[in-house]
Amino acid sequence: MEKELIDAISYVSLSKYRQKVLLDLKNSLKIPYSIVKATNIRISHINRTLKGFKEKELVECLNEEVNQGRIYQITSKGKEVLKYIKE
Protein backbone atom coordinates (compact mmCIF):
# COMPACT_ATOMS: atom_id res chain seq x y z
CA MET A 1 0.00 0.00 0.00
CA GLU A 2 1.36 3.41 -0.90
CA LYS A 3 2.24 5.96 1.78
CA GLU A 4 -0.19 8.59 0.48
CA LEU A 5 -3.12 6.19 0.90
CA ILE A 6 -1.94 5.13 4.36
CA ASP A 7 -1.70 8.80 5.39
CA ALA A 8 -5.22 9.47 4.10
CA ILE A 9 -6.65 6.46 5.95
CA SER A 10 -4.97 7.64 9.14
CA TYR A 11 -6.23 11.23 8.63
CA VAL A 12 -9.84 10.09 8.28
CA SER A 13 -9.63 7.48 11.04
CA LEU A 14 -8.47 10.05 13.62
CA SER A 15 -11.82 11.87 13.59
CA LYS A 16 -15.39 10.61 13.90
CA TYR A 17 -16.49 13.78 12.07
CA ARG A 18 -14.25 12.97 9.11
CA GLN A 19 -15.48 9.40 9.04
CA LYS A 20 -19.14 10.47 9.09
CA VAL A 21 -18.68 13.09 6.37
CA LEU A 22 -16.78 10.79 4.03
CA LEU A 23 -19.34 8.02 4.55
CA ASP A 24 -22.16 10.46 3.85
CA LEU A 25 -20.59 11.42 0.52
CA LYS A 26 -20.12 7.78 -0.46
CA ASN A 27 -23.23 7.40 -2.62
CA SER A 28 -24.24 10.87 -3.79
CA LEU A 29 -23.35 14.45 -4.55
CA LYS A 30 -23.98 16.73 -1.59
CA ILE A 31 -23.97 20.36 -0.57
CA PRO A 32 -22.58 21.12 2.90
CA TYR A 33 -26.03 21.80 4.38
CA SER A 34 -27.23 18.35 3.27
CA ILE A 35 -24.25 16.82 5.08
CA VAL A 36 -25.18 18.81 8.20
CA LYS A 37 -28.73 17.41 8.11
CA ALA A 38 -27.52 13.84 7.56
CA THR A 39 -24.76 13.83 10.18
CA ASN A 40 -25.89 16.37 12.83
CA ILE A 41 -22.45 17.98 12.69
CA ARG A 42 -22.21 21.79 12.81
CA ILE A 43 -21.62 23.58 9.51
CA SER A 44 -18.29 25.01 10.69
CA HIS A 45 -16.99 21.47 11.24
CA ILE A 46 -18.37 20.34 7.89
CA ASN A 47 -16.67 23.20 6.06
CA ARG A 48 -13.35 22.56 7.81
CA THR A 49 -13.61 18.83 7.08
CA LEU A 50 -14.40 19.38 3.39
CA LYS A 51 -11.46 21.77 3.08
CA GLY A 52 -9.13 19.15 4.54
CA PHE A 53 -10.59 16.47 2.28
CA LYS A 54 -10.04 18.67 -0.78
CA GLU A 55 -6.40 19.22 0.22
CA LYS A 56 -5.92 15.47 0.56
CA GLU A 57 -7.84 14.84 -2.71
CA LEU A 58 -10.54 12.76 -1.02
CA VAL A 59 -13.37 14.94 -2.35
CA GLU A 60 -13.75 17.47 -5.14
CA CYS A 61 -15.98 20.49 -5.50
CA LEU A 62 -17.86 20.50 -8.79
CA ASN A 63 -18.79 24.20 -8.78
CA GLU A 64 -15.98 26.01 -7.00
CA GLU A 65 -16.99 29.36 -8.52
CA VAL A 66 -20.18 29.73 -6.45
CA ASN A 67 -20.27 30.99 -2.87
CA GLN A 68 -23.34 29.05 -1.74
CA GLY A 69 -24.55 25.63 -2.77
CA ARG A 70 -21.18 24.13 -3.60
CA ILE A 71 -21.57 20.51 -4.65
CA TYR A 72 -19.07 17.94 -3.41
CA GLN A 73 -18.40 14.40 -4.52
CA ILE A 74 -16.04 11.74 -3.27
CA THR A 75 -13.02 10.94 -5.44
CA SER A 76 -11.68 7.51 -6.32
CA LYS A 77 -9.01 8.04 -3.65
CA GLY A 78 -11.76 8.84 -1.14
CA LYS A 79 -13.59 5.64 -2.09
CA GLU A 80 -10.38 3.68 -1.62
CA VAL A 81 -9.97 5.17 1.89
CA LEU A 82 -13.57 4.17 2.73
CA LYS A 83 -12.68 0.51 2.20
CA TYR A 84 -10.63 0.77 5.41
CA ILE A 85 -13.15 2.79 7.47
CA LYS A 86 -15.74 0.91 9.50
CA GLU A 87 -19.35 2.02 9.11
Phi and psi in degrees as a GROMACS rama.xvg file:
@    title "Ramachandran Plot"
@    xaxis  label "Phi"
@    yaxis  label "Psi"
@TYPE xy
-77.6444  152.201  GLU-2
-59.6449  -39.2711  LYS-3
-60.7845  -40.5237  GLU-4
-69.1899  -42.1511  LEU-5
-60.0698  -43.7757  ILE-6
-61.7192  -40.9296  ASP-7
-67.1257  -40.8427  ALA-8
-61.7993  -44.2134  ILE-9
-62.5426  -45.0155  SER-10
-57.3624  -46.6837  TYR-11
-71.5668  -40.6873  VAL-12
-64.6931  -25.9549  SER-13
-72.0523  -11.0725  LEU-14
-137.976  126.739  SER-15
-62.9633  -34.9246  LYS-16
-60.5842  -48.2349  TYR-17
-61.085  -41.9728  ARG-18
-61.1721  -47.3971  GLN-19
-62.5397  -43.0425  LYS-20
-66.2732  -45.5958  VAL-21
-64.5531  -41.2281  LEU-22
-63.2257  -37.1304  LEU-23
-66.6384  -30.6394  ASP-24
-84.1996  -4.26701  LEU-25
-55.5559  -41.7312  LYS-26
-112.145  -2.78874  ASN-27
-158.192  164.012  SER-28
-75.2494  143.801  LEU-29
-143.595  149.573  LYS-30
-96.4931  156.95  ILE-31
-52.8602  -40.3923  PRO-32
-63.1964  -35.0313  TYR-33
-65.2791  -35.1448  SER-34
-67.8162  -40.2246  ILE-35
-57.0882  -48.4694  VAL-36
-64.2396  -36.7566  LYS-37
-77.9275  -28.8917  ALA-38
-111.01  -13.836  THR-39
60.1426  33.347  ASN-40
-105.556  139.412  ILE-41
-61.1865  149.351  ARG-42
-59.1068  -35.4877  ILE-43
-62.9114  -38.7028  SER-44
-69.3901  -39.175  HIS-45
-62.376  -47.6233  ILE-46
-61.2458  -42.5982  ASN-47
-64.9347  -40.964  ARG-48
-65.0138  -45.3438  THR-49
-63.2446  -38.1732  LEU-50
-61.4704  -45.6456  LYS-51
-63.3557  -40.0985  GLY-52
-64.1565  -39.3579  PHE-53
-63.5234  -42.6383  LYS-54
-61.9204  -34.5346  GLU-55
-92.8186  4.61972  LYS-56
61.7123  36.6731  GLU-57
-94.0515  -25.5989  LEU-58
-136.269  163.542  VAL-59
-134.314  149.18  GLU-60
-96.0875  128.085  CYS-61
-86.1887  -18.1747  LEU-62
-138.354  63.5955  ASN-63
-57.3277  -25.3472  GLU-64
-73.8618  -15.5979  GLU-65
-92.4373  153.014  VAL-66
-89.1256  -31.9588  ASN-67
-124.365  148.468  GLN-68
78.6898  28.7379  GLY-69
-64.9742  137.087  ARG-70
-105.331  127.976  ILE-71
-113.978  146.75  TYR-72
-138.489  152.266  GLN-73
-75.1508  145.035  ILE-74
-92.9077  173.483  THR-75
-63.063  -34.8611  SER-76
-64.7625  -41.2726  LYS-77
-61.9572  -40.5065  GLY-78
-65.4613  -36.0784  LYS-79
-64.8425  -42.3034  GLU-80
-60.7397  -41.0508  VAL-81
-59.9466  -25.6986  LEU-82
-61.6517  -22.1851  LYS-83
-107.164  4.31861  TYR-84
-107.099  127.211  ILE-85
-75.5859  138.26  LYS-86
